[in-house]
């Protein structure tokens, strides 16, 4: 059965919109390519209220049948094609020394490939990692460009209507990162300033609700958000703490504010109609929970950078007998 609930969000006071303050923006510098800047809109008529995840759940691997057409297709091809990021430090990034992709999500992709191909794949390249934009993750699955997407993709009812998800592999809390020189001690200090998010994520509604008197800068990547704060084009970043952990590690002059705005669950995305592949991914996630691999990956990549976390609860739907 579906299980798991959200942490209570840190309350944000509904204040009268203050007189606008001018952020120390370097107006002579162009915004990052593809970025969009929108004015503050005030408290929304339909504010985002974090609640229990409204999702029927994933497919229990113990409900699998003998027919596995999609897993068999991947085996015949000889490699698992995974949509992933290449610039999220700690999660999925290209190491400058080796040129190889590294991170928690890369290791997860490798574990799924290992379980599909088994011991006989030794010495062969069975993992094909392909970069996909945040805004293109769903389309990449629907168009058959990738087999699965492992790219900080939070499970939402809207996305679940378009694609299927594995049971969650990571719990993440939405928080706020600010440069230390902006004088912001809590989220209410962002009134009149500019907040950055990445386009194609579900954070726009969260940012509009909890920072209603802030301008909103949408960029193509979290690296662009970090650069925007360093160039005084934005004063804060609203993102999941697993993402902010990597950004703060890259910028020692940035800090993550206390408080949680919402709780999200990352799942592996799979195209609709590929139940056998969903169950195969869930088999790997359960194995990693049981044999300690999940804890090892978390400790290696995120341990000490954000609050300690246990594996997310298993979230399976009730299936007909």
Secondary structure, DSSP 4 states (H G I P E B T S, - for coil): -----PPPPPP---PPPPPP------TTSPPPTT-EEE----S-TT-----S-----B--GGG--S--HHHHHHHHHTSEEEEE-SEETTTEEE-TTT--EESHHHHHHHHHHHHHH-GGGTTS--EEEEE--GGGHHHHHHTTS-SEE-SS-B--HHHHTTEEEPSPSEEEEEEEEEEGGG---SGGGGTTSEEEEETTSSHHHHHHHHSTTSEEEEESSHHHHHHHHHTTS-SEEEEEHHHHHHHHHH-TTEEEPS--SEEEEE--EEETT-HHHHHHHHHHHHHHHHHSHHHHHHHHHTBTTB---PPPPP-B-----
